[in-house]
Amino acid sequence: MTLESTPVLPATPVAERRPLVRSHHGDEVVDDYEWLRDREDPAVIAHLEAENAYADARLAGLEPLREAIYGEIKSRTKETDLSVPSREGDWWYFSRTQEGKQYARHCRAPIAGADDWTPPKLEGEVPGEQILLDDDVEAAGHDFYSLGSFDVSPDGRLLLWAVDTVGDERYVLHVKDLDTGEALPDVIEGTMPGALFDADGSGIYYTTCDEAWRPDSVWLHTLGGDGEDERLFTEPDERYWVGVGMSRSRRYVEIGVGSKITSESLLLDTQHPEAGFRLVWPRVEGVEYTVEHAVLDGRDRLLILHNDGAEDFELVAVDPAEPRGARDVLLPSTPGVRLEEVDAFERFVAVSYREGGLARVGLLTPSGIDEIRFDEPLFTAGIGSNPEWAQPTIRVGYGSLITPSTVFDLDTVTGSRTVLKQQPVLGGYEPGAYREHREWATAEDGTRVPISIVGRADLMESRRAAPMLLYGYGSYEASIDPAFSIARLSLLDRGVLFAIAHVRGGGEMGRHWYEQGKTLTKRNTFTDFVACARHLVAEGWTSPAHLVAEGASAGGLLMGAVANLAPDLFAGIHAGVPFVDPLTSILDPSLPLTVIEWDEWGDPLHDPEVYAYMKSYSPVENIGHHPYPRLLATTSLNDTRVLYVEPAKWVARLREVGADVLLKTEMSAGHGGVSGRYAAWKERAFELAWILDVLGLAR
């Protein structure tokens, strides 16, 4: 018995049918619900509000559980806290959170001297502390708030920041004098995240997007100038986006251009700006590369991480004056070792990579990579905030499914580690009360698919069937790493196991893992997830009556697909901001980001094979007349990445076949959901309460 009940329920919302014929490659499809795309139509908003009212009424009985879970998240979180300070120039920069406040305050304090590399203690007020920006002040009067750019000029005198108060990921940029607190008249609207000061602090580099929300242009704004901003670069190819950044050495400004499968970089030498931006390597279809400035053996070098004939990437060094000349191979491509990122410093080079399905970090040596090792079977590690070129240490982040996020500085000469902070978990959290484990499922084609599992020690050791939440994503080579979550404890402590299916389409096992789960091999993502669920049932970890699946965005597509492929395997499925009408979206190049996505999904507009393949798995187009598990779709009205119309149409179609499905729409949020930490905790409590109700654990 579940608690999803209330004495009086409103009528189940039924979307009006307004047939629209879609015709491509000789195939005609009648879409009854495309009209829901027009958010200016009052009937659309009325329908979404009716769905919200219906979901609220259906789930009213879960309110005590939601409040309990919210209270648990809140009580376990150190609400008044301080991030580990990072040194940049003559200052330590950090953020503070305060009990009762939704957002952070961004602060700094002066260093003690040139050789001061020890961060201030994380207790009380830091000597000389200054508040640079208070996000709660910026967010006042707005239902949504997001900080997209934050940078301080090289002399430490000016601050730029950019905010989005709508949720559409377009930011208004501001500048102020940190000595006087005075706001400068330099206000730039419509910027994308990542704006920064130029080398001497006299100007600002920023990017803007086209009508399809594609970042396509790089600009230079001169502070105090009365003329128009200078457009430095525009990318006309709709498959590519642009960005701008500064090397850690501050020697080079980089304009990066990239599609899903191809990249290109242009560099401006700040010591010789008159030469302008120079191309590093010209773009070649299917070749990706990144560029990092380094000094090796006393010589300026460009470190280029690329996949030109190297599936899992290769690291080479080239002469900045002749980047297309001789390449010195520093790390050859090694199957199963996916090189992901390089961070160069004055005296050492750090490498981020994946091996055995885990994210790892090491230091570059003449013989290869000296790995920074950890003693847990499952973990995730990555480079932290390291803005200083001359720093003698490197900051590393580490954690696991049972180890809270831990930040330490590594002495690159002695190898000693100084733990600076571990994520506080209040209320007596004991990692020894939990266990983590790696399983391997066998996919339809014989491929072994890793699964990460965490749960209470008694349940993990007894191996008796238990309630389980199985999470998946599987797109864009994004990896879902085995990391810690405070909110997840509310499931684990109630006897629920949590598992991650590391399906193809992600990047956990190397580039081939991604290649085997995209375009015309996308179905592997879905069948891998089903194989993982079947394996967990067969091995006695859980049962279909006690298994809930969850995924968001492209992982929401995964949820919609498995609901059609194997509805009998799951008691419930939560699809967050789900990409469940992919064919309609990818067919329309006028929609935000569509053309960019063709390298990931294929181009169904011009290729009939891609059209037929996408139609074969699109959740909206493959809904069957069979029983479905309980379904929850959550979305946001202002989402520009996966439009609200996709889950709205999906829910309408599911209702036609009698599915028990709820739709919850945040009416003032974007792709990442609501803003503010307390609001986000409430949102997660809503989802976890529903999951527990499906699992029969709501009481």
Buried (B, 14 or more C-beta within 10 A) or exposed (E): EBBBEEEEEEEEBEBEEEEEEBEBBEEEBEBBBBBBBEBEEEEBBEBBEBBBEBBBBBBBBBEEBBEEBBEBBBEBBEBEBBBBBBBBBEBBBBBBBBEEBBBBBBBBBBBEEEEEBBBBEBEEEBEEBEEBBBBBEBBEEBBBBBBBBBBBBBEBEBBBBBBBBBBBBBBBBBBBEBEEEEEBEBEBEEBBBBBBBBBEBBBBBBBBBBEBBBBBBBBBBBBEEEEEBEEBBEBEBBBBBBBBBBBBBBBBBBBBBBBBBBBBBBBBBBEEEEEEBBBBBEBEEEBBBBBBBBBBEEEBBBBBBBBBEBBBBBBBBBBBEEBEEEBEEBBBBBEEBBBBBBBBBEEBBBBBBBBEBBBBBBBBEEEBBEBBEBEBBBBBBBBBBBEBBEBBBBBBBBBBBBBBBBBBBBEBEEEEBEEBBBBBBEEEBEBEEBBBBBBEBBBEEEBEBBBBBBBBEEBBEEEEBBBBBBBBBBBBBBBBBBBBBBBBBBBBEBBBBBBBBBBBBBBBBBBBBBBBBBBEBBBBBBBBBBBBBBBBBEEEBBBBBBBBBBBBBBBBBBBBBBBBBBBEBBBBBBBBBBBBBBBBBBBBEEBBBBBBBBBBBBBBBEBEEBBEBBBEBBBBBBBEEEEBBBBBBBBBBBBBBBBBBBBBBBBBBBBBEEBBBBBBBBEBBBBBBBBBBBBBBBBBBBBBBBBBBBBBBBE
